[in-house]
Amino acid sequence: MTKCMNLRSLSKTISQIENDRPKSLKILSELYAKKRGVPILGITGLPGAGKSTLVDHLIHHLRGQSKTVGVIAIDPSSPFSGGALLGDRIRMQRHATDEGVFIRSLGSRGAHGGLSQATHDAALCLDAYGFDQIIIESVGVGQTELDIMSLATTTVVVLVPEAGDAVQTLKAGLMEIADIFVVNKADRPGAEQMKIMLEAMVAMDSKMGTWLAPVLLTKADKGSGIAELWKAVLQHGEILKKDPAHAKHQEALRRAQFLEMCGEAVKQHLKEKLISDKKLKAILEKVAKEEVNPYEALKKILPSFVRRGRGR
Amino acid sequence: MTKCMNLRSLSKTISQIENDRPKSLKILSELYAKKRGVPILGITGLPGAGKSTLVDHLIHHLRGQSKTVGVIAIDPSSPFSGGALLGDRIRMQRHATDEGVFIRSLGSRGAHGGLSQATHDAALCLDAYGFDQIIIESVGVGQTELDIMSLATTTVVVLVPEAGDAVQTLKAGLMEIADIFVVNKADRPGAEQMKIMLEAMVAMDSKMGTWLAPVLLTKADKGSGIAELWKAVLQHGEILKKDPAHAKHQEALRRAQFLEMCGEAVKQHLKEKLISDKKLKAILEKVAKEEVNPYEALKKILPSFVRRGRGR
């Protein structure tokens, strides 16, 4: 981090964008101009896998190297999100007074479809504000939550030794997004077998010729295996830099993000119109009361919104 | 079910709507006209709670009463979705040749934000085609997956006796959506304590004055507790019919669904324009290559899409 930053103003900026995105385009544009392309580490896995403890120790490890860390937590069961057991919350407190660490939780329900966007924006804020490393912790189930991992430069999938859990996890689509596997709570029975099974799966299903996802054993509650994990993250980052497929992938990601951002903007605009415009509001209320067929109503409304827009 | 239906044509209709919604408005409108308001039972809970086994036995129970059942599975780990262990799949086969049962899995990744809409549409299809009962099975984590449960008339949250699991589940937002709790795998230690704990929580946090969510014990793998569960579902349905708050809630739901549907329609329209229109496509490519600031590009594009639309 090059300059002394103001964490309170950072927090305010993220909230402002989250609460009123349409009015925050100017801020987002300025942040984008300051963006440096900080690597994003994604940590995902089923509830109870120990993701937050792992993140806690990763922060500690990075702080030991004087690196500043910005964390975005999207796991509803994460202690970062404030929903956890007292023990967890106290454990996390050790970073509370550290100016080199910033933790933000996202993912309150109700922000329909807006969670991916909010995470993207928050990551942009952390990047522009000058953190050395960004970490996104997200629960490894759910369409939105899995999609968010596409923001990560490197994605770590955290499992526990119980075999059933692993099977569930892999079924849930985690296999394809893993750059690194971590078998956490490795002092439990079955850790070694799990490692062997995962390594066999990785060997069969190598998503990239240049990188075979390693399988690491950690005991996050004791801080064991953290240094090795961080080493693997750095190695993966180095490989990516030399991989032309990665640059193509980043381009495709930016394309998809822009399409999504534009689409969301018009969607929000129409939703507001439907509530504020008298005529449209009347249709909405008829639909709510089942007095008109919603699909017929849509057919009526749509043309006035989509006729224009043929270029600029 | 009043008439003999053609399951193959139902399957085709759902696929057609899923693949090209903008062109399916006519079909949706016709389906809506046939809609009868069939009750929807939602089954949710963490992966591994035994949701699918429970659904399997519920189907069996309802078939015993000659009721026809349509199931939508949105759990990526559900055997209905095809990702399960062989044993599960074979177990489910017992309904494969039954014309009174239709099972559809949804939730392939990639359909950004479209999962709620797809579930809504599929439920409409099942309703219009004449099933007596609709069941939606959804994994109990993830923003989209939890939101989908708002479609359900009655929501059953399935837990297992392990306390950690319960705590995680309740933190993840399942507490507020539960109309009925099921402690499944009730032959495991801790089932009774879990029941007592849940009952205490329900008593403290009654979301509706007229209904206190009951806590039931089941052993779904043995079919035990299923009849009691179904009885509770029916009781909850009866209570709702007399509850004026429920009618209000349904109205609010239809309002939100219509807003979402209109919003999604214009969003898709804009996304297609951005790819098909030459000028817009050029901007998109510049954004992808980081040659222009995406927020500046959005500011440029937006006005031509949102200026109109002041009523009809």
Interface residues (C-beta under 8 A of the other chain):
Chain A: L25 K26 L28 S29 Y32 A33 L46 P47 G48 P76 S77 G83 A84 L85 G107 R109 A111 H112 G113 L115 S116 V139 V141 G142 Q143 T144 E145 L146 D147 G164 D165 V167 Q168 T169 K171 A172 G173 E251 A252 R254 R255 Q257 F258 L259 E260 M261 C262 G263 E264 A265 V266 K267 Q268 H269 L270 K271 K273 L274 I275 D277 K278 K279 L280 L284 E285 V287 A288 K289 E290 N293 P294 Y295 E296 A297 L298 K299 K300 I301 L302 S304 F305 V306 R307 R308 G309 R310 G311 R312
Chain B: L25 L28 S29 Y32 A33 L46 P47 G48 P76 S77 G83 A84 L85 G107 R109 A111 H112 G113 L115 S116 V139 V141 G142 Q143 T144 E145 L146 D147 G164 D165 V167 Q168 T169 K171 A172 G173 E251 A252 R254 R255 Q257 F258 L259 E260 M261 C262 G263 E264 A265 V266 K267 Q268 H269 L270 K271 K273 L274 I275 D277 K278 K279 L280 L284 E285 V287 A288 K289 E290 N293 P294 Y295 E296 A297 L298 K299 K300 I301 L302 S304 F305 V306 R307 R308 G309 R310 G311 R312
